[in-house]
Each structure stands twice: as structure tokens, then as C-alpha cells.
Amino acid sequence: MTRTARHAVVAAVLALVAAGCGESGDSGGPTGGGGLTSFDGPDPGVAHVHGLGVDPADGTLYAATHYGLFRIPSSGAAARVANRYQDTMGFTVVGPRHFLGSGHPDHREDRPPLLGLIESTDAAQSWRSVSLSGEADFHALHATGDQVYGWNASAGDFMASGDGGKTWDRRARLSLRDFAVNPADPQIVLATVQNGLARSSDGGRTFQPTQGAVLAVLAWPQPASLLGLTPEGQVQHSADGGTTWTMRGTVGAEPEAFTADGDTLYAAVADRGILASTDGGRTWTVRYRDPD
């Protein structure tokens, strides 16, 4: 069975047992609920990637997927962390071996269908609940120190926490797919919405439409280096915080997730695997692809 066919079989089964857990795409309203309950058939592997992150403890690349969190090697097979099939929708690396996440539990775990904010301090070997268990399904998360931003797809709320995610402030309601935070000023947030981009200069309390390409996912590694991928896979770069954009390259297909680690960019791309770029997105090489 080919990789594409294998994923199609798994997706068909999941459609029956996990209806309601949708992508937070930019073409519809808030979604949430459901999640991975069980499935039959071959292990889907690294499929339907929601987030990417690099652990500064050892430089390991992680992929948060609909079917579990994986360590991604430079060669060889991906390793499922702790044999867990948790649907990790939101995922961000806070520090060495320190991750934040959200989504839906492994069907073997006695947890609410909405995980709220969860935290791991042992590189995802274990997770603990931090807040909003049973209430929130964060499809996008970003953290800078104790400042955490999250988009709760179950309600459409853009939320902020100043104490590492223990307590939250609901700041705005909008439908988005991804957002990025200015590393020089965490009050500035850029979000991908249905018809383009929306910008906030007050920590997500208000958003205003802004000019620019229609983007799917964002990465903001440096104040003067904001990058986005269009739904078709074009790489767009802005040196002025999203006011003007130039095309740099392409990942060749629809992106699923995007992150930056220093000068290296990583993109999970539909049917192409996980790609890497070390020249600002101009050229890309395959970092990992599930074997057929």
C-alpha cells in the first residue's frame, strides 16, 4: 500500500470515529471537539502535521500530528514519542525539553476530549494539565517566557496568559489558521485569516485587516524576517513586519505547518513530507518523508 493510499484508508476510518475534529483552516468558522478515539489498519505514521518545533536541549526536530508526537531524524524512521497517539493540535517549544500543547487525548487515556493547555518538561514523555481542561482546544500556540498566546478553536477566541498558561484573558474573537508574534515586541501579532492577514498591536485585543498575500502559516524568527507560506506553497518574506512582501521560493504544495530554528526553516508539506531550508526559503530539501 502506498503512503497516500495508507493515509486515505486511515482518514476514512477516522471520519467515522472522530467526526468533528476539524482543521482550523482559514475558510470557515471555529471548529473543535472530537479527536482520535481509535482506528484499525496500518499505523499512519507522520501524517496530518499540526505543528513543528526544535528542542534546544539537543536540536531534535519534533512533529505534532493528528496521530501522535514524533521525533524526526535526519535519516531513518521517525520515532513516536512514548507510544502515544495524542492528537496534538497546538504545539510550541518553550525551552529545553519544555513543550506546551493542546488538542485531544489518546483514546487509551482517561482525559476530557478537549485537553486545554498541557505541558511537558521531559520532551513529551509525559504531559500534565495546566489549565482549561475540557474547555479549550488550542489549534495554535506561541510562548515568550511566561507570556503565552493561544487560539481556542472550540470558541474562536484569541487568548493570552501572563503566567505561563495558568490563567487566561479572552481578548478577541476571530477565525484564523495561524499566527505569529513579533520577537522584538510581543504586543504585535500577525494572524492568517480567510481573506488575507490581520494585525494586532495591543497583544491580540483588537485585530485590523492588513495588506499582504493570502498566507496559510507564518514564522517570525527575527524582527526583520517574517515569513509566510501561501496555500499553494509560495514562500513570502517581509522585512517590515508584514507591510510589504516579496516572493522567495516555493515548497511545491500546500503547507501544513511551519517553523524556524535560527537560520533553518522547516515546513511540513502535504504529500512531500517535512522540508528544510537554510537560505531563507529560497531552496528546500527533504528533511523527512515517511517511507511508502
WOWO-V570822 format. One record per backbone hydrogen bond with DSSP energy under -0.5 kcal/mol. CO is the residue of the C=O (numbers start at 0). NH is the residue of the N-H. If there is no record, write none. Layout:
co=<CO CO>
nh=<NH NH>
//
This chain:
co=<1 2 3 4 5 6 7 8 9 10 11 12 12 13 17 17 19 19 24 44 46 47 50 52 53 54 54 54 59 60 61 62 62 63 63 64 64 67 68 69 70 70 71 77 78 79 80 85 85 86 86 89 91 91 94 96 96 97 97 98 99 100 101 102 103 105 108 112 113 115 116 116 117 118 119 121 127 130 131 131 135 136 136 137 139 141 143 145 145 146 147 148 149 149 150 150 150 151 151 151 155 156 156 157 157 158 159 160 162 168 168 171 171 173 177 179 181 184 186 186 187 188 189 190 190 191 191 192 195 196 197 198 199 201 207 209 212 216 218 221 224 224 225 226 227 228 228 229 229 232 233 233 234 234 235 236 237 245 248 253 256 258 260 262 263 264 265 266 266 267 267 268 268 272 272 273 273 274 275 276 278 284 284 287>
nh=<5 6 7 8 9 10 11 12 13 14 15 15 16 17 20 34 21 31 27 46 65 65 63 61 55 57 58 59 54 71 52 64 69 49 50 67 87 64 80 62 72 78 60 79 70 82 83 67 87 88 103 101 93 99 97 98 122 93 94 119 91 117 88 114 86 108 110 114 133 117 129 130 100 127 98 124 118 116 134 135 115 138 152 89 150 148 146 147 163 143 160 141 151 158 138 139 152 154 155 156 173 151 158 170 171 149 168 147 165 159 170 157 173 175 191 189 184 187 188 202 181 199 179 192 197 176 177 195 192 209 190 207 188 204 198 196 214 228 226 224 220 221 237 218 235 215 216 232 254 250 229 235 247 248 227 245 225 236 234 269 267 265 263 279 260 276 258 268 274 255 256 271 272 268 274 286 287 266 284 264 281 275 286 273>
//
